[in-house]
Amino acid sequence: MRVLGIDPALAGPTGYGIVETDGRNYRSLDFGAVKARRSPKARAGLSGPFTPEVPARLREIYAVVLRLLEKHSPDAVAVESVFTALNMRTALKLAEVRGVVLLAAAERGIPVHSYSPREVKAAVAGYGNADKHQMQQMVRVVLGMRSEAASLGSDAADALAIALCHIYSAQAQARIATATAPLPARRNGGTNGHRAARIQSPR
């Protein structure tokens, strides 16, 4: 399984990370962040939510996500939910970024899954209130990142954690499906069926 994790942000860096697993081992194929390039007008606090800088920023994020999808062909995209945003304005900005991510994935026919920050922290660190340092440490350990550890920023680490969260969720669902699946028909009636046939057959 290969998953692209996205930690969306409009004003700050949007983190991304590709995680691959064979069911036991996990490794990072790519990670980084699309950094915001704010104009002098935006830095002065004069730009509103729909200024020209916003479409350009969304186009940049869309292009990066599309490039990652084409390069790595992930089985799924995992993105942070917007429903835990601190205020409506932040939620709207996150929704705009999520929109271009969903569009890029839809064009490639790749399913998208959403997880709240608390779900991601609980899945990766085992604690829903883990801080960014703890998350970075757990991501490094799980993915065996040694030489890349110095270049792993918090935004990319969050994106890799989101990808790991989806992988863990998918693995858990697969185990549940296997445990609750009905036994094959041959196990239910195979031996008994032959025995009944022998009893009913004339001597």
C-alpha positions in Angstrom: 0.0 0.0 0.0 1.2 3.5 -0.9 -0.5 6.6 0.6 0.0 10.3 0.0 -0.6 12.3 3.2 -1.4 16.0 3.0 -1.4 18.5 5.9 -3.3 21.5 4.3 -2.6 25.1 5.0 -3.1 28.3 3.0 -1.2 30.9 4.9 1.5 28.6 6.0 3.3 25.6 4.5 1.2 22.7 3.2 3.0 19.5 4.1 3.1 16.4 2.0 4.5 12.9 2.5 4.4 9.5 0.7 4.4 6.4 2.8 4.7 2.8 1.5 4.2 -0.4 3.4 4.4 -4.1 2.7 2.2 -4.8 5.8 5.1 -5.0 8.2 7.7 -2.4 7.3 7.0 1.3 6.6 9.2 3.7 4.6 8.9 7.3 3.3 9.3 7.7 -0.5 9.0 11.5 -0.5 8.2 14.4 1.8 8.3 18.1 2.0 6.2 21.3 2.2 4.8 23.8 -0.3 5.8 27.0 1.4 3.7 30.1 1.2 5.2 33.1 -0.7 3.4 36.1 0.7 3.3 39.3 -1.2 4.3 42.7 0.5 0.5 43.5 0.5 -0.3 40.3 2.3 2.6 40.8 4.8 1.1 44.2 5.6 -2.2 42.6 6.4 -4.0 44.3 3.5 -5.1 41.2 1.6 -8.5 39.6 2.2 -9.5 36.0 1.8 -10.0 36.2 -2.0 -7.1 38.4 -3.1 -5.0 37.5 -6.2 -2.4 35.7 -4.0 -4.9 33.1 -3.0 -5.6 31.6 -6.5 -1.9 31.6 -7.2 -1.2 29.7 -4.0 -4.0 27.2 -4.7 -2.6 26.6 -8.2 0.8 25.9 -6.8 -0.5 23.4 -4.3 -2.6 21.7 -7.0 0.4 21.4 -9.2 2.5 19.9 -6.5 -0.2 17.4 -5.5 -0.7 16.4 -9.1 3.0 15.9 -9.7 3.2 13.6 -6.6 0.2 11.6 -7.8 1.7 11.1 -11.2 5.2 10.3 -9.9 4.2 7.9 -7.1 0.8 6.5 -8.1 -0.5 6.1 -4.5 -3.5 3.9 -3.7 -5.1 6.6 -1.6 -4.8 10.2 -0.4 -5.2 11.0 3.3 -5.8 14.6 4.3 -6.5 16.4 7.6 -10.1 17.2 8.3 -11.2 20.9 8.5 -13.9 20.4 11.1 -11.5 21.0 14.0 -10.3 24.4 12.9 -10.3 27.0 15.6 -12.5 29.5 13.7 -14.6 29.8 10.6 -12.0 31.8 8.6 -9.4 29.2 9.2 -11.8 26.4 8.3 -12.6 28.2 5.0 -8.9 28.5 4.1 -8.3 24.9 4.9 -11.4 23.9 2.8 -10.0 25.8 -0.2 -6.7 23.8 0.0 -8.6 20.5 0.5 -10.7 21.4 -2.6 -7.7 21.5 -4.9 -6.3 18.3 -3.3 -9.6 16.5 -3.8 -9.8 17.8 -7.4 -6.3 16.5 -8.2 -7.1 13.1 -6.7 -10.5 12.8 -8.4 -8.8 13.5 -11.8 -6.5 10.5 -11.1 -9.4 8.3 -9.8 -7.7 8.0 -6.3 -9.9 7.9 -3.2 -9.4 10.5 -0.5 -9.8 9.9 3.3 -10.1 12.5 6.1 -8.8 12.3 9.6 -8.9 14.7 12.5 -5.6 15.8 14.2 -6.6 13.9 17.3 -7.2 10.7 15.3 -3.8 11.1 13.7 -2.0 11.7 17.0 -3.8 8.7 18.7 -2.9 6.4 15.8 0.7 7.4 15.4 1.8 8.5 18.9 -0.8 6.6 20.9 -1.9 9.8 22.6 -4.5 12.2 21.2 -2.8 15.3 22.7 0.8 14.6 21.5 2.8 17.7 20.6 4.6 18.3 17.3 8.0 17.2 18.7 6.5 13.9 19.9 4.9 13.4 16.5 8.1 14.1 14.7 10.0 11.6 16.9 7.4 8.9 16.3 7.3 9.4 12.5 11.1 9.2 12.4 11.1 5.9 14.4 8.3 4.2 12.5 9.7 5.1 9.1 13.3 4.4 10.2 14.4 7.9 9.1 18.0 8.6 10.1 19.8 10.5 7.4 16.6 12.3 6.4 15.7 13.3 10.0 17.4 16.6 9.9 15.4 17.8 6.9 12.1 16.6 8.3 10.1 19.7 9.3 6.9 19.7 11.3 4.6 20.2 8.3 6.1 17.2 6.4 6.1 15.1 9.6 2.4 15.8 10.1 1.7 14.8 6.5 3.6 11.5 6.9 1.7 10.9 10.2 -1.6 11.4 8.3 -0.5 8.9 5.7 0.5 6.4 8.5 -2.9 7.0 10.2 -4.7 5.9 7.0 -2.5 2.8 6.6 -3.1 1.8 10.2 -6.9 2.3 9.7 -6.9 0.3 6.5 -4.9 -2.5 8.2 -7.3 -2.6 11.1 -10.3 -2.8 8.8 -8.7 -5.6 6.9 -8.1 -7.6 10.1 -11.7 -7.1 11.2 -13.0 -8.2 7.8 -10.9 -11.3 7.9 -12.0 -12.1 11.5 -15.7 -11.7 10.8 -15.8 -13.3 7.3 -17.9 -16.5 7.1 -16.1 -19.8 6.9 -15.8 -21.3 3.4 -18.7 -23.6 2.4 -16.3 -26.6 2.2 -15.5 -26.3 5.9 -19.2 -26.1 6.8 -20.5 -28.9 4.7 -17.6 -30.7 3.2 -16.9 -33.5 5.6 -20.5 -33.8 7.0 -21.9 -33.8 3.4 -19.7 -36.8 2.4 -20.7 -38.6 5.6 -24.4 -38.1 4.9 -24.0 -39.3 1.4 -22.4 -42.6 2.7 -25.2 -43.1 5.2 -27.9 -42.7 2.6 -26.3 -44.7 -0.1 -27.6 -48.3 -0.4 -25.4 -51.2 0.7 
